Amino acid sequence: MYRIASVSFLNSKPLIEGLDRLPNVRLSLEVPSRLLESLRENRADVALLPVIDYQRMEGLTLLPAGGIGSDGPTLTVRVFSRVPISRIRTLACDPDSHTSVALARIILSRRHQLRPEFVDLRNAGDDPNQARLLIGDKVVCEEPIGFEHQLDLGAEWKALTGMPFVFATWMARKGVELGPLNEILERAKIEGMGKIEEIVRRHAVPLGWPVDLARQYLTRNLTFDLGERGLEAVRLFHRLAGEEGAIAMPIKVLQVFSG
């Protein structure tokens, strides 16, 4: 029995399609920030982890079967500000994603020469110079009003590096007998990519997504194959996150399952 943990956002659905119907899989859904704990506490064997979390736990192995990435705008990872970006003084961050917070730190520093104070979104105030970092389906379905200035962090990363960005990948904890797991996850991804219309109807529309926008999001904004370029992007992100103080240095070398 493989215990697999994933996010519940729309962006994960093409990767987990059909996993809950397999007799040798138990699938659980969490917010991104809780997935690492599911591995640490031995509640899961493999999780669709935010890529920053690779640097926060020993013994992880990345499975190249798939991930959640973009090669430009993401739609669902954005900084919202009432004032021009250059006037941001604090950033209230959605606590659901470790990777997006680190990415925001890199982008604001290296693209906009800003080093704002980072605070929890739950403590956000009314200061007009306080921007908000939001992730997930609510960015589209509950876009905040009055925040005219925005940064899409996927587009900003592409402009900074020329590379795609990878937000999450499958990772297994130390001691797990991987066996056919990478193949199981690869098959689920292939099945999911063949059912985009069904996923849009079943998962996006009930959340308030316009059908055309959800289809565009899953087929054009997002990428689900990792590949060598995706792995290089993860390595670059880890290095820049370390240089910006988002993770401890020295960073760990990426261990990738090779079958």
The 8 nearest C-alpha neighbors of each residue, nearest first, counted from 0:
[[1, 23, 24, 2, 25, 22, 3, 44],
 [2, 0, 24, 23, 3, 25, 44, 45],
 [1, 3, 43, 25, 44, 24, 26, 0],
 [2, 4, 26, 45, 46, 43, 25, 1],
 [5, 3, 46, 27, 28, 26, 43, 45],
 [6, 4, 47, 28, 46, 29, 27, 7],
 [5, 7, 29, 28, 30, 8, 31, 11],
 [6, 8, 28, 29, 5, 11, 9, 30],
 [9, 7, 10, 6, 11, 135, 136, 12],
 [8, 10, 11, 12, 203, 7, 202, 136],
 [9, 11, 8, 12, 217, 67, 13, 221],
 [12, 10, 9, 14, 8, 13, 6, 15],
 [11, 13, 15, 14, 9, 10, 16, 191],
 [14, 12, 191, 192, 16, 188, 11, 15],
 [15, 13, 188, 12, 11, 16, 187, 191],
 [14, 16, 12, 18, 13, 187, 17, 11],
 [17, 15, 191, 187, 13, 18, 14, 12],
 [16, 18, 20, 19, 15, 187, 21, 190],
 [19, 17, 20, 21, 15, 16, 187, 24],
 [18, 20, 17, 26, 21, 25, 24, 16],
 [21, 19, 18, 17, 22, 24, 25, 23],
 [20, 22, 24, 18, 23, 19, 17, 25],
 [23, 21, 24, 20, 0, 25, 19, 18],
 [22, 24, 0, 21, 1, 25, 2, 20],
 [25, 23, 1, 21, 0, 22, 2, 26],
 [24, 26, 2, 3, 1, 19, 27, 23],
 [25, 27, 3, 19, 4, 2, 24, 18],
 [26, 28, 4, 3, 5, 25, 29, 2],
 [29, 27, 5, 6, 7, 4, 26, 30],
 [30, 28, 6, 5, 33, 34, 7, 31],
 [29, 31, 6, 32, 33, 95, 7, 34],
 [32, 30, 96, 33, 34, 95, 6, 29],
 [31, 33, 95, 96, 30, 34, 97, 35],
 [34, 32, 36, 31, 35, 30, 29, 37],
 [33, 35, 37, 36, 31, 32, 48, 29],
 [34, 36, 38, 37, 33, 39, 48, 32],
 [35, 37, 39, 38, 34, 33, 40, 32],
 [36, 38, 42, 34, 35, 40, 43, 39],
 [39, 37, 41, 43, 36, 35, 40, 42],
 [40, 38, 36, 41, 37, 35, 42, 172],
 [39, 41, 37, 38, 42, 36, 43, 35],
 [42, 40, 38, 43, 39, 37, 44, 36],
 [41, 43, 37, 40, 38, 44, 2, 39],
 [44, 42, 2, 38, 37, 41, 3, 45],
 [45, 43, 2, 171, 172, 3, 38, 175],
 [44, 46, 171, 3, 170, 43, 172, 4],
 [47, 45, 4, 48, 169, 170, 3, 5],
 [46, 48, 169, 5, 168, 167, 170, 4],
 [49, 47, 167, 46, 168, 50, 169, 34],
 [48, 50, 167, 51, 98, 166, 52, 31],
 [49, 51, 167, 52, 53, 166, 48, 98],
 [52, 50, 98, 53, 49, 54, 97, 237],
 [53, 51, 55, 54, 50, 49, 48, 56],
 [52, 54, 51, 55, 50, 56, 59, 48],
 [53, 55, 52, 56, 51, 251, 250, 246],
 [56, 54, 52, 53, 57, 51, 246, 35],
 [57, 55, 54, 53, 58, 59, 52, 39],
 [58, 56, 59, 55, 54, 173, 53, 172],
 [57, 59, 173, 172, 60, 56, 174, 171],
 [60, 58, 172, 171, 173, 57, 170, 53],
 [59, 61, 171, 254, 170, 255, 256, 62],
 [60, 62, 170, 255, 256, 169, 254, 63],
 [61, 63, 169, 256, 170, 64, 255, 181],
 [62, 64, 65, 225, 61, 256, 255, 169],
 [65, 63, 185, 181, 62, 184, 182, 66],
 [66, 64, 224, 63, 225, 223, 168, 185],
 [65, 67, 168, 223, 167, 225, 224, 68],
 [68, 66, 223, 167, 166, 165, 222, 168],
 [69, 67, 165, 222, 164, 166, 221, 223],
 [68, 70, 221, 222, 164, 71, 163, 220],
 [71, 69, 163, 164, 157, 72, 162, 68],
 [70, 72, 154, 153, 69, 157, 73, 163],
 [73, 71, 154, 153, 151, 74, 220, 69],
 [72, 74, 153, 75, 220, 69, 76, 71],
 [75, 73, 72, 76, 151, 77, 139, 216],
 [74, 76, 135, 134, 138, 73, 77, 136],
 [77, 75, 134, 152, 133, 74, 151, 73],
 [78, 76, 151, 150, 133, 152, 132, 75],
 [77, 79, 132, 150, 149, 131, 133, 151],
 [80, 78, 149, 131, 146, 130, 148, 77],
 [81, 79, 130, 146, 148, 82, 149, 147],
 [82, 80, 146, 147, 127, 148, 145, 83],
 [81, 83, 80, 84, 86, 128, 148, 127],
 [84, 82, 85, 86, 148, 80, 81, 87],
 [83, 85, 86, 87, 82, 148, 80, 149],
 [84, 86, 83, 87, 111, 113, 82, 112],
 [87, 85, 84, 83, 128, 88, 82, 113],
 [88, 86, 128, 84, 85, 89, 129, 130],
 [89, 87, 115, 128, 129, 86, 116, 90],
 [88, 90, 116, 129, 115, 117, 87, 130],
 [91, 89, 130, 117, 131, 129, 92, 118],
 [92, 90, 120, 131, 118, 119, 123, 117],
 [93, 91, 132, 120, 119, 94, 131, 90],
 [92, 94, 120, 133, 95, 132, 119, 96],
 [95, 93, 96, 92, 119, 120, 32, 97],
 [94, 96, 32, 93, 31, 30, 97, 134],
 [97, 95, 32, 31, 98, 99, 94, 100],
 [96, 98, 100, 99, 32, 101, 51, 49],
 [97, 99, 51, 101, 100, 96, 49, 102],
 [100, 98, 102, 101, 96, 97, 103, 76],
 [101, 99, 103, 97, 102, 98, 104, 96],
 [100, 102, 104, 98, 103, 99, 245, 240],
 [103, 101, 99, 105, 104, 100, 98, 106],
 [102, 104, 106, 100, 101, 105, 107, 99],
 [103, 105, 101, 102, 107, 106, 108, 100],
 [106, 104, 102, 108, 103, 107, 109, 101],
 [107, 105, 103, 110, 109, 108, 104, 102],
 [106, 108, 111, 113, 104, 110, 105, 109],
 [109, 107, 112, 113, 105, 106, 114, 111],
 [108, 110, 106, 112, 107, 105, 111, 159],
 [109, 111, 106, 107, 108, 112, 159, 155],
 [110, 112, 107, 113, 108, 109, 85, 106],
 [113, 111, 108, 109, 110, 107, 114, 85],
 [114, 112, 108, 107, 111, 115, 85, 109],
 [113, 115, 108, 107, 116, 112, 104, 88],
 [116, 114, 89, 88, 113, 117, 90, 87],
 [115, 117, 89, 90, 118, 88, 114, 91],
 [118, 116, 90, 89, 91, 115, 92, 119],
 [119, 117, 91, 90, 92, 120, 116, 122],
 [118, 120, 92, 91, 121, 122, 94, 93],
 [121, 119, 91, 92, 123, 122, 93, 118],
 [120, 122, 119, 123, 91, 93, 92, 94],
 [123, 121, 120, 119, 124, 118, 91, 92],
 [124, 122, 120, 121, 91, 119, 125, 118],
 [125, 123, 126, 122, 129, 127, 91, 120],
 [124, 126, 127, 123, 129, 128, 130, 81],
 [127, 125, 128, 129, 124, 123, 130, 89],
 [126, 128, 129, 81, 125, 82, 130, 80],
 [129, 127, 87, 126, 88, 86, 130, 82],
 [130, 128, 89, 126, 127, 90, 87, 88],
 [129, 131, 80, 90, 79, 91, 87, 89],
 [132, 130, 91, 79, 90, 78, 92, 133],
 [131, 133, 78, 92, 77, 93, 91, 79],
 [134, 132, 93, 77, 76, 138, 131, 78],
 [135, 133, 76, 75, 138, 77, 93, 132],
 [134, 136, 75, 137, 138, 8, 76, 133],
 [135, 137, 138, 139, 140, 8, 75, 9],
 [136, 138, 141, 140, 139, 135, 142, 134],
 [139, 137, 142, 136, 75, 141, 135, 140],
 [140, 138, 137, 142, 136, 141, 75, 74],
 [139, 141, 137, 207, 138, 142, 136, 208],
 [142, 140, 137, 138, 139, 143, 136, 144],
 [143, 141, 138, 139, 140, 144, 137, 146],
 [144, 142, 141, 146, 145, 138, 79, 137],
 [145, 143, 146, 142, 147, 141, 81, 79],
 [144, 146, 147, 81, 143, 80, 148, 79],
 [147, 145, 81, 80, 79, 144, 148, 143],
 [146, 148, 81, 145, 80, 149, 79, 82],
 [149, 147, 80, 146, 79, 83, 81, 82],
 [150, 148, 79, 78, 80, 147, 151, 77],
 [151, 149, 78, 77, 152, 79, 155, 148],
 [150, 152, 77, 154, 153, 72, 76, 155],
 [153, 151, 155, 154, 77, 150, 76, 156],
 [152, 154, 72, 71, 156, 73, 155, 151],
 [153, 155, 72, 71, 157, 152, 151, 156],
 [154, 156, 152, 158, 157, 153, 159, 151],
 [157, 155, 159, 153, 158, 154, 160, 152],
 [158, 156, 161, 154, 162, 160, 155, 159],
 [159, 157, 155, 156, 161, 160, 154, 162],
 [160, 158, 156, 157, 155, 161, 110, 109],
 [161, 159, 162, 157, 158, 156, 163, 155],
 [160, 162, 157, 158, 159, 163, 156, 70],
 [163, 161, 160, 157, 232, 164, 70, 156],
 [164, 162, 70, 69, 157, 232, 229, 165],
 [163, 165, 68, 69, 232, 70, 166, 162],
 [164, 166, 68, 167, 67, 233, 229, 69],
 [167, 165, 68, 67, 49, 50, 164, 98],
 [166, 168, 49, 50, 67, 48, 66, 165],
 [169, 167, 66, 47, 48, 170, 65, 50],
 [168, 170, 47, 62, 46, 61, 48, 66],
 [171, 169, 61, 45, 60, 46, 62, 59],
 [172, 170, 45, 60, 59, 44, 46, 61],
 [171, 173, 59, 44, 38, 175, 58, 45],
 [174, 172, 58, 175, 59, 171, 60, 57],
 [173, 175, 176, 172, 58, 171, 177, 44],
 [174, 176, 173, 177, 172, 44, 171, 45],
 [177, 175, 178, 174, 180, 173, 179, 44],
 [176, 178, 180, 175, 179, 181, 171, 258],
 [177, 179, 180, 176, 181, 258, 182, 175],
 [180, 178, 182, 181, 177, 183, 258, 184],
 [181, 179, 183, 182, 177, 178, 184, 1],
 [182, 180, 184, 183, 64, 179, 185, 62],
 [181, 183, 185, 179, 180, 184, 186, 64],
 [184, 182, 180, 186, 181, 185, 179, 187],
 [183, 185, 187, 181, 182, 186, 64, 180],
 [184, 186, 64, 182, 188, 187, 183, 181],
 [187, 185, 189, 183, 188, 184, 190, 182],
 [186, 188, 184, 190, 185, 189, 16, 15],
 [189, 187, 14, 191, 185, 186, 190, 13],
 [188, 190, 186, 192, 191, 187, 185, 193],
 [191, 189, 187, 193, 188, 192, 186, 16],
 [192, 190, 13, 16, 188, 194, 193, 189],
 [193, 191, 189, 194, 13, 190, 195, 188],
 [192, 194, 190, 191, 195, 189, 196, 13],
 [195, 193, 191, 197, 192, 196, 198, 190],
 [194, 196, 198, 197, 192, 193, 199, 191],
 [197, 195, 199, 198, 194, 200, 214, 193],
 [196, 198, 200, 194, 199, 195, 201, 202],
 [199, 197, 195, 201, 200, 196, 202, 194],
 [200, 198, 203, 196, 197, 202, 201, 195],
 [199, 201, 197, 198, 204, 202, 203, 196],
 [202, 200, 198, 199, 197, 203, 204, 205],
 [201, 203, 198, 199, 200, 204, 205, 9],
 [204, 202, 199, 208, 206, 205, 200, 201],
 [203, 205, 208, 207, 206, 200, 202, 199],
 [206, 204, 207, 203, 202, 201, 208, 200],
 [207, 205, 204, 203, 208, 202, 140, 136],
 [206, 208, 204, 205, 140, 209, 203, 139],
 [207, 209, 204, 203, 206, 213, 210, 140],
 [210, 208, 212, 211, 213, 207, 204, 203],
 [209, 211, 213, 212, 208, 214, 204, 199],
 [212, 210, 214, 213, 209, 215, 208, 216],
 [211, 213, 215, 209, 214, 210, 216, 208],
 [214, 212, 216, 210, 215, 211, 208, 209],
 [213, 215, 211, 217, 216, 212, 218, 210],
 [216, 214, 212, 219, 218, 213, 217, 211],
 [215, 217, 220, 213, 214, 219, 218, 212],
 [216, 218, 214, 221, 215, 219, 213, 220],
 [217, 219, 215, 216, 214, 221, 220, 222],
 [220, 218, 215, 221, 216, 217, 222, 214],
 [221, 219, 216, 73, 69, 72, 218, 217],
 [220, 222, 69, 217, 68, 219, 216, 218],
 [223, 221, 68, 69, 224, 67, 220, 70],
 [222, 224, 66, 67, 65, 68, 225, 221],
 [225, 223, 65, 222, 226, 66, 64, 67],
 [224, 226, 229, 65, 66, 63, 223, 230],
 [227, 225, 229, 228, 224, 230, 63, 65],
 [226, 228, 230, 229, 231, 225, 232, 63],
 [229, 227, 231, 230, 226, 232, 225, 163],
 [228, 230, 225, 232, 226, 227, 231, 233],
 [229, 231, 227, 233, 232, 228, 234, 226],
 [232, 230, 228, 234, 229, 233, 227, 235],
 [231, 233, 229, 235, 230, 234, 164, 236],
 [234, 232, 230, 236, 231, 235, 237, 165],
 [233, 235, 231, 237, 232, 236, 238, 230],
 [236, 234, 232, 238, 237, 233, 231, 239],
 [235, 237, 233, 239, 238, 234, 240, 232],
 [236, 238, 240, 234, 235, 239, 241, 233],
 [239, 237, 235, 241, 236, 240, 242, 234],
 [238, 240, 242, 236, 241, 237, 243, 235],
 [241, 239, 245, 237, 243, 238, 242, 236],
 [242, 240, 246, 244, 238, 239, 243, 248],
 [241, 243, 239, 240, 244, 238, 245, 248],
 [244, 242, 240, 241, 245, 239, 105, 104],
 [243, 245, 241, 246, 242, 240, 247, 248],
 [244, 246, 240, 101, 243, 241, 247, 104],
 [247, 245, 241, 244, 240, 248, 54, 250],
 [246, 248, 241, 249, 250, 244, 245, 54],
 [249, 247, 250, 241, 246, 242, 244, 251],
 [248, 250, 247, 251, 241, 238, 246, 252],
 [249, 251, 248, 54, 252, 247, 241, 238],
 [252, 250, 54, 253, 249, 53, 248, 237],
 [251, 253, 254, 250, 234, 54, 249, 237],
 [252, 254, 255, 251, 234, 61, 60, 53],
 [255, 253, 60, 61, 252, 256, 59, 251],
 [256, 254, 61, 60, 62, 257, 253, 63],
 [257, 255, 62, 258, 61, 60, 254, 63],
 [258, 256, 255, 62, 63, 254, 181, 61],
 [257, 256, 181, 178, 179, 177, 182, 62]]
